[in-house]
Every structure is written in structure tokens, then in C-alpha cells.
Amino acid sequence: MPASQHQSPKSDIEISQAAKKRLIVDVARERLGIAPENLEPYGHYKAKISMDFIKSLKDKPNGKLILVSAITPTPAGEGKTTTTVGLTDALNYIGKKAMLCLREPSLGPSFGVKGGAAGGGYAQVVPMEDINLHFTGDFHAITSANNLLAALLDNHIYWGNALGIDERRVAWRRVLDMNDRALRSIVGSLGGVANGFPREDGFDITVASEVMAIFCLARDLEDLKTRLGNIVVAYTRDRKPIRAADLKAHGAMTVLLKEALAPNLVQTLEGTPAFIHGGPFANIAHGCNSVLATTTALKLADYVVTEAGFGADLGGEKFMDIKCRKAGIEPSCAVLVATIRALKMHGGVKKEDLKTESLKALEAGMSNLKRHVENVQKFGIVPIISINRFSADTEAEIKLVEDTCKSLGVEAFMADHWAMGGEGAANVAKAVVKVAESGKSKLKFLYPDDMPLFEKIRTIAKEIYRAKDISADKSVRDQLANFESMGYGKFPICVAKTQYSFSTNADAKGAPVDHIVNVREVRLSAGAEFVVAICGEVMTMPGLPRVPAADVIDVGPDGKIVGLF
């Protein structure tokens, strides 16, 4: 009898709280060969890995990297993180040595749109509450480092402005790890001359900070410090860039990030080791966990499973074109996650009608999955499809998905890891091993380094989003040309756009074609070494929904947290 997403009456947090966790020092020693002296424990069940130990691994061979991505997300849910966890447990279940690498959840969406983000059902990382809340303090360190730079910048202007910063051309914003639309655009330094010079300012969410991007792309402490120093924070009246190093800020920023840079080790419900480290969003940043965590894991396990945020058009593309390009890594296989209910939504079915069989809608919605398959293949990576099973899925619907995928030349598997843990995804794990061992995946980037920045954006829009073209005001084109004249023309592009559609219209489901992608704004991330292209109406500081997840999150008299997904 197939398992389903409705067999267990327990919530994710109840399953997590009932789990018998192993001491993290035992997980590290027995599963990864890491001695206790190479850990910095944060309590009994989470720890950071010593940077000296990481350096000692440099000559060890790498395991195989598996990328988990997904179809375009819908309110029906796809279960990408759950699949990443379940697949890694499944690889261990079939006898492989595997571990996983995930991003740290942001407090913004945890209290805003969806509750927790540590997997689900019996495919979770634990301790779930810690991971979803303050964890080891990494995000607080990133927030502090970002805002220290902002404070030093304004302080420099206040005390005479020796660098000649044009207050109209300050490019550095403050951040907060919370959804707070009221802070998107503000005026600061009000209240008189003692408070500085009033100017327009604003906040982004912490996961959109360039400090977060740098943190996740840095190879070691020195690389981190160098990249922080390269951040362009403002310009002079004659458009000369002012960097964090000019303000002598990068040393102090590195001090704030020193402890955070070490990867965080936790475990799944089945005791599989997991690195959870860094957390840039994929709709406004590059959407991958830290390079340091991934490259360290590749030295410790034969298989490393990682995820990229949202659909393969956003997180997947950036994983290939930014993270792999910068880190010199490549996946041996890609797993695309979908659900039949989400595919039906792409075919036009309303959320309240998803339990009713609709082969016509499912067939129409398969266009979205097909597009993602084609996109992954453009990078030279072999994809397989993992379908999270729900109890309402009918045999006819399952057959339609399997047959359609077969016609695309890819294999599709129904997975039951939500209800069964690793055993429920054993079929997916065996398929992943087959593809990975075949060596057929050979990464190729979407565009070369020396392509002009505007053409890189156009290439992504046409090749990945199937847009007819891109549009941009002259000011945006001039800004890109200015970046090139400053020596940043070889940087990759990080597109910020809605995650809910291939287009910039969040309501355009399925696989829209021939649309125009408007580039509203471009931002230079000189330390992270990419250029951000902000397209459509996407916000770098999200807002809370009408009914935030925070409404049902609470703590009881026994100290137990409830409502966190």
C-alpha cells in the first residue's frame, strides 16, 4: 500500500519533537570521522566544524554532487527541501555514504508565509525549532556586519567626508532578517545636525544582503575579508567607487563573521549528517548554501545532496552559472521535484479543487515540468524526476506523468519519503546513483564570462524564461556599461524576479513564451562578484501576508513551541 502525505496525523514540529536525536559529537565521529576536538558544539545537537579541520581535508578526493531543484512553485507545495532530506536518507538506506547541504531558513518567511523550512514529515533535519529560529546566530552576525558597514559609512560622512562621498549616490542599504515592508524606503538621520545628514535610505531582508552572498561564496577567512573589502558602498560626485576597504570596515566586519563562517552540522531524523549554512533567497539572491559547506561535505561523503532555491529557472540556473562557476564544482545529476497537485495548478486547477482527478489540467501543467527538464539539459546535466506522492493522486494521473516523462527521455519516480523517510525514496536514490556513476553529466555554462552584461541578462531571459526579449531604460543600460568600464564586465548575472512564473507576471502559470522581461534596476555586488538584475515587481524586502504564520506560532507553559509548521 503506497504511503501518502496524509497518513500521519502529526504535524512536522510534533514529529521533530518526538524524535530521538543522537548527540552531534557521535554523529560527527561515527558518520563522518570527525573527532570531538574538531567540533565547536552549540548544545547537544548542533555544532560548527573547526576551520583547521576543514583545511586538513584539502587533498582528499571529492564525492559526487547531486542538485535538487523543482518546478515553478505554487501554493500547492512541491516539497523540495523534504526531497533533499529524504533522498539523502535514501542514499544511506541503499548503502551509500551520503550527507546533505541545505540553506539556513530566514526568520522573515518562517514567521510570514509558510512557517518552518527544515523538511517535513519523516524527512526532516533536527532540531527543527533551533534551525528555524536563531540556530547558531549566523544570520544575526551577517545582519550586524552589514549594518556595521552602513553605520561606518554614515559616520564617515558626518565627520567631514574625507573620501568625498556623494550623499545622493550611497548604494549600501541596511538589512533586517524579518519581512517588514514599512522599511523598504525610509528617510534617515532626522532630528537635527547631531544625527547626521538626512537622506533617503532603505532596508533589505538579510538574505538579500551582499554580505550574505559573500558569506556563501567565500572559500576561507582571507577570501571573506578580501571580498568584504571589495564591496562598493557609494560613489563620489565624479562617479569614483568607494569601497568598504576605503572606510577600513572590512576587518571589523570579518571579526563579526569569523565564528559564523564555520559550517553548522546537524542531523536528519535518521541520523544522516547535514550541513546547514548560509541562506540567500533565490528570487532576490543566488539561492544556494555556502560554498564552504558544500566543498567540505564533498571531502567527507561519497554523495552530497544539495538544493537550490525555488524552481530550476531561478535557483538552478544560479547554482550552475554562479556557484559552480565560482567554486569549481559540478553536479553529477539533477533531481527535479514536483507534485501532481502542483502540476494541476499549472494546468489551471484552483487549490480547493486539487483533490479531484483532472487529466486535462495535469497534461497542460506538464508543460512547466517539461520546460525545467529542457533547461537543466541545457547545462549538460542529466535530470530525473521525483514526484512527492499525495493520497489524492490517482493511478491515471500517475501514469500520465510517468508516460509524459518517458516521452521526454527522463525517468520519473513516485516518492514516499514524507511518510516513510529514506526507505520511501529508495527508488529515486538508485536512479540518482545510476546517473551519477554513468558520468553523462558534463556541466556547461549558459553564457561565457566575456559576454556583455546586458547580453548575459538577455541570454538568461531567452534561453531559460523563453522570453521574446528584455527591456530596460537608458539609465539601466548606462549603469551596466559603467560596471563594464569599472572592470566588472566578466561577472555573472544574478536575476531577481518573481519565483512564481517563468515570466515577471506571478500569475502566468505553466510555460509562458514570448513575454518581455523588464529590467527595472541593476545593482553591483563587487564583493560577491556578480551583477544583480532586478526584474518586474520583485521586492528585496518582502512584506507579511494578510494572515502571517506568526499568528499561530506560540509556546506553551511546558516550553514547547507550537505552530512552527
FILOVO-491069 format. One record per residue (C-alpha): residue number from 1; chain; x, y, z. Coordinates in steps of 0.1 Angstrom, whole numbers, always signed. Example, Ala and Ser with C-alpha at 12.3 -4.5 7.8 and 13.67 -1.06 7.14 Angstrom:
2
pos | unit | c1 | c2 | c3
1 | A | +123 | -45 | +78
2 | A | +137 | -11 | +71
This chain:
565
pos | unit | c1 | c2 | c3
1 | A | +0 | +0 | +0
2 | A | +16 | +33 | -10
3 | A | +24 | +58 | +17
4 | A | +8 | +92 | +14
5 | A | +12 | +127 | +27
6 | A | -19 | +122 | +49
7 | A | -12 | +90 | +68
8 | A | +4 | +107 | +98
9 | A | -18 | +129 | +120
10 | A | +12 | +146 | +134
11 | A | +25 | +180 | +123
12 | A | +61 | +184 | +113
13 | A | +70 | +200 | +146
14 | A | +53 | +172 | +165
15 | A | +73 | +146 | +146
16 | A | +105 | +166 | +152
17 | A | +99 | +170 | +189
18 | A | +92 | +133 | +193
19 | A | +124 | +123 | +175
20 | A | +152 | +106 | +195
21 | A | +182 | +127 | +184
22 | A | +217 | +114 | +187
23 | A | +245 | +135 | +203
24 | A | +260 | +156 | +175
25 | A | +295 | +145 | +186
26 | A | +285 | +109 | +180
27 | A | +271 | +117 | +145
28 | A | +302 | +135 | +136
29 | A | +326 | +108 | +148
30 | A | +307 | +77 | +135
31 | A | +293 | +90 | +102
32 | A | +320 | +115 | +91
33 | A | +351 | +106 | +111
34 | A | +353 | +140 | +128
35 | A | +368 | +138 | +162
36 | A | +352 | +158 | +191
37 | A | +381 | +182 | +193
38 | A | +373 | +194 | +157
39 | A | +338 | +205 | +167
40 | A | +325 | +236 | +184
41 | A | +292 | +223 | +200
42 | A | +262 | +246 | +203
43 | A | +244 | +224 | +229
44 | A | +240 | +187 | +224
45 | A | +226 | +185 | +188
46 | A | +243 | +211 | +167
47 | A | +279 | +221 | +162
48 | A | +303 | +241 | +140
49 | A | +332 | +223 | +122
50 | A | +366 | +237 | +130
51 | A | +382 | +257 | +102
52 | A | +416 | +240 | +109
53 | A | +399 | +206 | +103
54 | A | +384 | +218 | +70
55 | A | +419 | +229 | +59
56 | A | +432 | +194 | +66
57 | A | +408 | +179 | +41
58 | A | +422 | +198 | +10
59 | A | +440 | +168 | -5
60 | A | +411 | +143 | -1
61 | A | +391 | +134 | -33
62 | A | +356 | +148 | -39
63 | A | +324 | +128 | -37
64 | A | +296 | +132 | -62
65 | A | +273 | +163 | -60
66 | A | +236 | +159 | -65
67 | A | +215 | +190 | -71
68 | A | +178 | +190 | -61
69 | A | +157 | +216 | -78
70 | A | +120 | +219 | -87
71 | A | +92 | +230 | -109
72 | A | +79 | +266 | -106
73 | A | +65 | +268 | -71
74 | A | +27 | +270 | -64
75 | A | +6 | +273 | -33
76 | A | +0 | +236 | -35
77 | A | +36 | +230 | -24
78 | A | +63 | +208 | -41
79 | A | +85 | +196 | -12
80 | A | +120 | +204 | -24
81 | A | +137 | +205 | +9
82 | A | +118 | +174 | +21
83 | A | +130 | +156 | -10
84 | A | +166 | +168 | -4
85 | A | +164 | +153 | +31
86 | A | +146 | +121 | +21
87 | A | +169 | +115 | -9
88 | A | +200 | +117 | +13
89 | A | +185 | +94 | +39
90 | A | +176 | +71 | +10
91 | A | +212 | +70 | -4
92 | A | +223 | +59 | +31
93 | A | +195 | +34 | +32
94 | A | +207 | +17 | +0
95 | A | +243 | +16 | +14
96 | A | +260 | +48 | +2
97 | A | +278 | +72 | +24
98 | A | +258 | +104 | +19
99 | A | +252 | +138 | +36
100 | A | +233 | +168 | +27
101 | A | +238 | +206 | +25
102 | A | +209 | +230 | +30
103 | A | +204 | +267 | +34
104 | A | +195 | +282 | +68
105 | A | +159 | +294 | +70
106 | A | +152 | +331 | +72
107 | A | +130 | +344 | +101
108 | A | +111 | +365 | +76
109 | A | +92 | +337 | +58
110 | A | +93 | +315 | +88
111 | A | +70 | +340 | +106
112 | A | +55 | +353 | +74
113 | A | +43 | +330 | +47
114 | A | +49 | +293 | +55
115 | A | +63 | +285 | +89
116 | A | +93 | +263 | +92
117 | A | +118 | +253 | +65
118 | A | +136 | +221 | +77
119 | A | +119 | +195 | +55
120 | A | +87 | +178 | +66
121 | A | +71 | +146 | +78
122 | A | +97 | +119 | +83
123 | A | +122 | +136 | +61
124 | A | +134 | +164 | +83
125 | A | +165 | +179 | +98
126 | A | +166 | +184 | +135
127 | A | +165 | +202 | +159
128 | A | +138 | +217 | +138
129 | A | +129 | +246 | +162
130 | A | +165 | +257 | +166
131 | A | +172 | +256 | +128
132 | A | +141 | +277 | +120
133 | A | +148 | +302 | +148
134 | A | +181 | +317 | +159
135 | A | +201 | +285 | +152
136 | A | +238 | +293 | +158
137 | A | +234 | +330 | +152
138 | A | +249 | +331 | +117
139 | A | +221 | +354 | +103
140 | A | +225 | +378 | +133
141 | A | +262 | +380 | +125
142 | A | +255 | +388 | +89
143 | A | +229 | +414 | +98
144 | A | +254 | +430 | +122
145 | A | +283 | +430 | +97
146 | A | +260 | +446 | +70
147 | A | +247 | +473 | +94
148 | A | +282 | +480 | +109
149 | A | +292 | +489 | +73
150 | A | +262 | +512 | +70
151 | A | +270 | +529 | +103
152 | A | +306 | +534 | +94
153 | A | +296 | +549 | +61
154 | A | +272 | +574 | +76
155 | A | +298 | +581 | +104
156 | A | +324 | +589 | +78
157 | A | +301 | +614 | +61
158 | A | +293 | +630 | +94
159 | A | +329 | +635 | +104
160 | A | +340 | +655 | +74
161 | A | +336 | +631 | +45
162 | A | +373 | +629 | +36
163 | A | +366 | +605 | +8
164 | A | +342 | +629 | -9
165 | A | +312 | +606 | -9
166 | A | +282 | +620 | -28
167 | A | +253 | +615 | -4
168 | A | +230 | +611 | -34
169 | A | +250 | +581 | -45
170 | A | +251 | +560 | -14
171 | A | +245 | +524 | -26
172 | A | +246 | +505 | +7
173 | A | +214 | +497 | +25
174 | A | +207 | +484 | +59
175 | A | +191 | +449 | +65
176 | A | +168 | +431 | +89
177 | A | +160 | +394 | +90
178 | A | +123 | +399 | +90
179 | A | +96 | +408 | +65
180 | A | +89 | +445 | +71
181 | A | +75 | +464 | +41
182 | A | +75 | +497 | +61
183 | A | +113 | +498 | +60
184 | A | +117 | +494 | +22
185 | A | +121 | +531 | +17
186 | A | +128 | +555 | +45
187 | A | +145 | +588 | +53
188 | A | +172 | +586 | +79
189 | A | +192 | +610 | +101
190 | A | +162 | +632 | +110
191 | A | +163 | +651 | +143
192 | A | +189 | +678 | +137
193 | A | +226 | +682 | +129
194 | A | +237 | +659 | +157
195 | A | +222 | +629 | +139
196 | A | +239 | +634 | +106
197 | A | +227 | +645 | +72
198 | A | +191 | +634 | +62
199 | A | +189 | +612 | +31
200 | A | +168 | +586 | +15
201 | A | +177 | +551 | +27
202 | A | +160 | +517 | +30
203 | A | +162 | +482 | +43
204 | A | +165 | +448 | +25
205 | A | +159 | +415 | +42
206 | A | +192 | +400 | +55
207 | A | +191 | +371 | +30
208 | A | +193 | +397 | +1
209 | A | +224 | +414 | +16
210 | A | +256 | +413 | -4
211 | A | +272 | +402 | +29
212 | A | +251 | +371 | +28
213 | A | +261 | +364 | -8
214 | A | +298 | +369 | +0
215 | A | +295 | +347 | +31
216 | A | +281 | +319 | +9
217 | A | +307 | +323 | -18
218 | A | +338 | +328 | +3
219 | A | +363 | +299 | +3
220 | A | +380 | +308 | +36
221 | A | +385 | +336 | +61
222 | A | +410 | +356 | +39
223 | A | +388 | +353 | +9
224 | A | +359 | +365 | +30
225 | A | +379 | +396 | +42
226 | A | +390 | +404 | +7
227 | A | +355 | +402 | -8
228 | A | +341 | +423 | +21
229 | A | +367 | +450 | +13
230 | A | +356 | +450 | -23
231 | A | +320 | +459 | -16
232 | A | +311 | +492 | -34
233 | A | +291 | +512 | -9
234 | A | +289 | +546 | -26
235 | A | +303 | +569 | -53
236 | A | +319 | +603 | -54
237 | A | +305 | +632 | -74
238 | A | +327 | +622 | -103
239 | A | +314 | +586 | -100
240 | A | +345 | +571 | -84
241 | A | +335 | +540 | -65
242 | A | +340 | +540 | -27
243 | A | +347 | +505 | -12
244 | A | +343 | +491 | +23
245 | A | +381 | +488 | +24
246 | A | +383 | +526 | +18
247 | A | +363 | +530 | +50
248 | A | +385 | +505 | +68
249 | A | +354 | +485 | +75
250 | A | +363 | +450 | +62
251 | A | +385 | +439 | +91
252 | A | +358 | +446 | +117
253 | A | +331 | +430 | +95
254 | A | +353 | +399 | +93
255 | A | +356 | +398 | +130
256 | A | +318 | +397 | +133
257 | A | +316 | +369 | +108
258 | A | +346 | +348 | +119
259 | A | +327 | +323 | +140
260 | A | +297 | +322 | +117
261 | A | +319 | +312 | +87
262 | A | +324 | +276 | +100
263 | A | +296 | +253 | +87
264 | A | +269 | +241 | +110
265 | A | +264 | +203 | +115
266 | A | +231 | +188 | +124
267 | A | +213 | +155 | +116
268 | A | +182 | +142 | +99
269 | A | +156 | +121 | +118
270 | A | +175 | +91 | +106
271 | A | +209 | +103 | +119
272 | A | +222 | +114 | +85
273 | A | +247 | +143 | +89
274 | A | +237 | +176 | +74
275 | A | +254 | +209 | +69
276 | A | +230 | +239 | +71
277 | A | +249 | +270 | +64
278 | A | +240 | +304 | +48
279 | A | +207 | +312 | +32
280 | A | +204 | +337 | +3
281 | A | +169 | +337 | -13
282 | A | +168 | +325 | -49
283 | A | +142 | +351 | -61
284 | A | +164 | +380 | -50
285 | A | +199 | +365 | -45
286 | A | +217 | +333 | -57
287 | A | +197 | +308 | -36
288 | A | +224 | +283 | -25
289 | A | +240 | +272 | +7
290 | A | +276 | +282 | +14
291 | A | +305 | +271 | -9
292 | A | +325 | +262 | +22
293 | A | +298 | +238 | +35
294 | A | +294 | +221 | +0
295 | A | +331 | +217 | -7
296 | A | +337 | +204 | +28
297 | A | +309 | +179 | +25
298 | A | +324 | +167 | -8
299 | A | +355 | +157 | +11
300 | A | +336 | +138 | +38
301 | A | +310 | +118 | +18
302 | A | +307 | +98 | -14
303 | A | +274 | +116 | -22
304 | A | +265 | +151 | -13
305 | A | +229 | +162 | -19
306 | A | +222 | +200 | -20
307 | A | +193 | +221 | -31
308 | A | +189 | +254 | -50
309 | A | +160 | +277 | -41
310 | A | +126 | +278 | -59
311 | A | +124 | +264 | -94
312 | A | +153 | +254 | -117
313 | A | +148 | +286 | -137
314 | A | +159 | +306 | -106
315 | A | +179 | +287 | -80
316 | A | +190 | +260 | -105
317 | A | +203 | +285 | -131
318 | A | +222 | +305 | -104
319 | A | +236 | +273 | -89
320 | A | +252 | +265 | -123
321 | A | +261 | +299 | -135
322 | A | +272 | +315 | -102
323 | A | +281 | +289 | -76
324 | A | +295 | +262 | -98
325 | A | +314 | +288 | -118
326 | A | +329 | +304 | -87
327 | A | +336 | +272 | -67
328 | A | +348 | +249 | -95
329 | A | +322 | +222 | -87
330 | A | +296 | +205 | -108
331 | A | +266 | +182 | -102
332 | A | +266 | +146 | -114
333 | A | +228 | +145 | -115
334 | A | +199 | +169 | -110
335 | A | +166 | +159 | -93
336 | A | +135 | +179 | -103
337 | A | +108 | +178 | -76
338 | A | +71 | +181 | -85
339 | A | +37 | +171 | -72
340 | A | +7 | +161 | -92
341 | A | -14 | +187 | -74
342 | A | +11 | +215 | -82
343 | A | +12 | +204 | -119
344 | A | -26 | +206 | -120
345 | A | -24 | +241 | -106
346 | A | -1 | +250 | -135
347 | A | -28 | +235 | -157
348 | A | -54 | +259 | -143
349 | A | -70 | +240 | -114
350 | A | -78 | +260 | -83
351 | A | -63 | +250 | -50
352 | A | -96 | +239 | -35
353 | A | -102 | +216 | -64
354 | A | -69 | +198 | -64
355 | A | -82 | +165 | -49
356 | A | -104 | +159 | -79
357 | A | -88 | +140 | -108
358 | A | -82 | +162 | -138
359 | A | -61 | +146 | -166
360 | A | -67 | +175 | -189
361 | A | -53 | +200 | -164
362 | A | -24 | +177 | -155
363 | A | -15 | +173 | -191
364 | A | -15 | +211 | -196
365 | A | +5 | +216 | -164
366 | A | +32 | +192 | -175
367 | A | +44 | +219 | -198
368 | A | +60 | +235 | -168
369 | A | +79 | +204 | -158
370 | A | +90 | +199 | -195
371 | A | +104 | +234 | -196
372 | A | +125 | +227 | -165
373 | A | +138 | +194 | -179
374 | A | +149 | +212 | -210
375 | A | +166 | +239 | -190
376 | A | +186 | +215 | -169
377 | A | +196 | +197 | -200
378 | A | +209 | +229 | -215
379 | A | +235 | +229 | -188
380 | A | +246 | +194 | -197
381 | A | +232 | +178 | -166
382 | A | +211 | +147 | -166
383 | A | +178 | +152 | -147
384 | A | +155 | +127 | -131
385 | A | +120 | +135 | -117
386 | A | +109 | +128 | -82
387 | A | +71 | +132 | -76
388 | A | +61 | +136 | -40
389 | A | +31 | +113 | -35
390 | A | -2 | +126 | -21
391 | A | -32 | +104 | -12
392 | A | -54 | +121 | -37
393 | A | -31 | +112 | -66
394 | A | -49 | +87 | -89
395 | A | -34 | +58 | -109
396 | A | -44 | +75 | -141
397 | A | -27 | +107 | -131
398 | A | +5 | +89 | -120
399 | A | +6 | +70 | -153
400 | A | +1 | +102 | -173
401 | A | +31 | +118 | -155
402 | A | +53 | +87 | -160
403 | A | +44 | +84 | -197
404 | A | +50 | +121 | -204
405 | A | +84 | +120 | -187
406 | A | +93 | +89 | -206
407 | A | +85 | +107 | -239
408 | A | +109 | +134 | -227
409 | A | +136 | +109 | -222
410 | A | +137 | +112 | -185
411 | A | +127 | +89 | -157
412 | A | +100 | +98 | -131
413 | A | +95 | +82 | -97
414 | A | +68 | +84 | -71
415 | A | +84 | +91 | -37
416 | A | +70 | +84 | -2
417 | A | +98 | +99 | +20
418 | A | +74 | +123 | +37
419 | A | +56 | +93 | +53
420 | A | +84 | +67 | +52
421 | A | +117 | +85 | +55
422 | A | +147 | +73 | +34
423 | A | +130 | +39 | +26
424 | A | +103 | +58 | +7
425 | A | +128 | +74 | -17
426 | A | +150 | +43 | -23
427 | A | +139 | +41 | -59
428 | A | +149 | +77 | -65
429 | A | +183 | +71 | -48
430 | A | +190 | +41 | -70
431 | A | +182 | +62 | -101
432 | A | +205 | +90 | -89
433 | A | +234 | +66 | -83
434 | A | +229 | +51 | -118
435 | A | +230 | +86 | -134
436 | A | +259 | +98 | -113
437 | A | +280 | +67 | -119
438 | A | +274 | +69 | -156
439 | A | +294 | +102 | -159
440 | A | +270 | +115 | -185
441 | A | +265 | +149 | -168
442 | A | +290 | +174 | -181
443 | A | +284 | +209 | -169
444 | A | +284 | +238 | -194
445 | A | +275 | +273 | -185
446 | A | +247 | +293 | -202
447 | A | +270 | +322 | -212
448 | A | +307 | +329 | -214
449 | A | +324 | +353 | -190
450 | A | +333 | +378 | -217
451 | A | +297 | +383 | -230
452 | A | +285 | +419 | -223
453 | A | +264 | +422 | -191
454 | A | +232 | +432 | -210
455 | A | +236 | +403 | -233
456 | A | +240 | +379 | -204
457 | A | +207 | +391 | -190
458 | A | +191 | +387 | -224
459 | A | +205 | +352 | -228
460 | A | +190 | +341 | -194
461 | A | +157 | +356 | -204
462 | A | +155 | +340 | -238
463 | A | +171 | +306 | -230
464 | A | +156 | +299 | -195
465 | A | +125 | +320 | -193
466 | A | +117 | +317 | -231
467 | A | +111 | +355 | -233
468 | A | +109 | +373 | -266
469 | A | +133 | +399 | -253
470 | A | +143 | +421 | -224
471 | A | +136 | +458 | -219
472 | A | +154 | +484 | -199
473 | A | +155 | +522 | -195
474 | A | +186 | +540 | -208
475 | A | +197 | +546 | -172
476 | A | +199 | +508 | -166
477 | A | +218 | +503 | -198
478 | A | +242 | +531 | -189
479 | A | +247 | +516 | -155
480 | A | +256 | +482 | -170
481 | A | +281 | +500 | -193
482 | A | +295 | +518 | -163
483 | A | +300 | +485 | -145
484 | A | +319 | +472 | -175
485 | A | +341 | +503 | -176
486 | A | +349 | +497 | -140
487 | A | +362 | +462 | -148
488 | A | +332 | +442 | -137
489 | A | +321 | +431 | -172
490 | A | +331 | +394 | -167
491 | A | +308 | +390 | -136
492 | A | +279 | +365 | -139
493 | A | +243 | +378 | -136
494 | A | +220 | +372 | -106
495 | A | +184 | +378 | -116
496 | A | +159 | +390 | -90
497 | A | +124 | +382 | -102
498 | A | +92 | +365 | -91
499 | A | +96 | +328 | -83
500 | A | +60 | +320 | -93
501 | A | +64 | +322 | -131
502 | A | +89 | +319 | -159
503 | A | +77 | +355 | -168
504 | A | +77 | +385 | -145
505 | A | +40 | +381 | -141
506 | A | +35 | +360 | -110
507 | A | +0 | +348 | -123
508 | A | +13 | +334 | -156
509 | A | +14 | +297 | -148
510 | A | +25 | +268 | -170
511 | A | +52 | +276 | -195
512 | A | +46 | +311 | -209
513 | A | +66 | +322 | -240
514 | A | +73 | +354 | -260
515 | A | +69 | +377 | -230
516 | A | +91 | +407 | -223
517 | A | +113 | +408 | -192
518 | A | +117 | +443 | -180
519 | A | +150 | +450 | -161
520 | A | +139 | +477 | -136
521 | A | +172 | +482 | -118
522 | A | +207 | +467 | -117
523 | A | +230 | +466 | -86
524 | A | +267 | +458 | -85
525 | A | +278 | +432 | -60
526 | A | +315 | +437 | -64
527 | A | +324 | +416 | -33
528 | A | +302 | +387 | -43
529 | A | +314 | +391 | -78
530 | A | +280 | +393 | -96
531 | A | +256 | +418 | -110
532 | A | +220 | +418 | -98
533 | A | +193 | +424 | -124
534 | A | +160 | +433 | -107
535 | A | +132 | +424 | -130
536 | A | +95 | +432 | -127
537 | A | +79 | +439 | -93
538 | A | +100 | +417 | -71
539 | A | +109 | +433 | -37
540 | A | +143 | +429 | -19
541 | A | +124 | +434 | +14
542 | A | +92 | +412 | +14
543 | A | +61 | +420 | +33
544 | A | +39 | +399 | +56
545 | A | +7 | +384 | +42
546 | A | -27 | +392 | +55
547 | A | -26 | +363 | +78
548 | A | +11 | +357 | +88
549 | A | +24 | +324 | +100
550 | A | +33 | +342 | +132
551 | A | -5 | +342 | +141
552 | A | -3 | +305 | +151
553 | A | +32 | +303 | +164
554 | A | +33 | +301 | +202
555 | A | +50 | +285 | +232
556 | A | +31 | +266 | +259
557 | A | +37 | +266 | +296
558 | A | +58 | +234 | +292
559 | A | +82 | +254 | +269
560 | A | +72 | +235 | +238
561 | A | +69 | +256 | +206
562 | A | +37 | +250 | +186
563 | A | +26 | +262 | +151
564 | A | +61 | +264 | +135
565 | A | +49 | +244 | +105
